[in-house]
Amino acid sequence: MDYQFYDTYSNTKKLFTPLDPSNVRMYVCGPTVYDYAHVGNARPVVIFDVVYRMLQLKYGQDHVCYVRNITDVDDKIIEASNSLNEDISTLTERTTKYFHSDAEYVGALKPNFEPKATDHIAEMINIIEKLIEKDHAYEAKGNVLFAVNTFKQYGKLSGKTLEDLIAGSRVEVVDYKKNPADFILWKPAKENEPGWDSPWGKGRPGWHIECSAMSEKYLGQTFDIHGGGQDLTFPHHENEIAQSECCNDKKFANFWMHNGFLSIEGEKMSKSLGNFITINELKDKFQGEVIRFNMLLTHYRQPLNWTEKSLQESKKILDKWYKLLGTAEQPLASAKELISEIMLKALADDVNTPQAIAELHQLYKAAIGGNQKALDTFYNSCKFLGLFNSTSHEWSTRQNKAVKIDENLINELILKRNTARSGKDFPEADRIRDELLNMGVILEDKDNQTTWKLK
Ligand SMILES: [Zn+2]
């Protein structure tokens, strides 16, 4: 079955033909790790997980390479580290674990590679040096900037001209830039900021160069699909294209796939509106599959309106589906040949998940009427979409595998344990340590300080 994906770069739905069917390559921009992921962050995690599963089905599990990076150096991280008074690497390691726990919660498969930006500084410096050599970049006051007017196609992905960008003042105007739209490849590290030695002094990379370097290292100079949220189109992806194509004189990615925005109860999600929802806090009320299913009800390119009502409805549907699973004679046959062709056809048409789910409803109806073949197809199709990861019993008793992280509770327990220890009540201290361990939290005592991490 042929796949068609909508390519943002050409603004058309195109037939997907990989460069090399024995090594199909996809890069998706991952999180900047300094806090819990919100539901908007989870949308690309779920959507590109479906794309990954589709690619694996068609080309074979061992013939798809999915890379999703971790941005662990960034202004926001430095800010958070200062305000929390927490070491940067402790903060990024801790919040990377949150991200992993959330991704697992919503049923996303692990990517093949998950490179961290700080492990690839040398590769970034290498690209920047090449760009300077080719006159696409210049040094100014310890910064290295990309000269946008050296790249004719700049703005093509986001459909903007240089004039639009400057007039819209979406670019930072500073005196050392040759053109106000030039963007940072490398910047000097201020005192107490993380920095690496480079030909331009101690500094750190700009955000965009991170993805150019990591995608090239794991996927090569040209690869099949580059994905991410629509909000990344400009400037992030536009700048990635400029850097990589000018450095290598080759097309960067053959397909650009972007998921649409997510709003909460019809409003833009923002901390100031107080409608910021993290995946971690949803764990109290909803199983991960409810979150996943609710996300897939909307086509990935459409704006998604996240509402409590829709989550409740998604939960009701899955409750009903799991009930059917519980009444079926176990174990059900499991085979990829049993996945619904109609559902796959819907997915093959630019990942049409609402259409795919409509087919699941049809299969459910047939299965509940006692049709065994429909039940097998229903089961395998749901599995393919990343559902039915629990047994019917686990589902009804809400035995979720992922751990809900309640920092306040953890800190409270650590405090109690320390009080017990200083009062020499060691049995109580040990009991609290075990209680935390049961929650998936491991304590470490060092230099009179107790830190914690997830199992
Ligand atoms: Zn990126």
Boltz pocket constraint, residues with backbone or C-beta under 6 A from the ligand:
constraints:
  - pocket:
      binder: B
      contacts: [[A, 28], [A, 29], [A, 30], [A, 207], [A, 208], [A, 211], [A, 236]]
      max_distance: 6.0
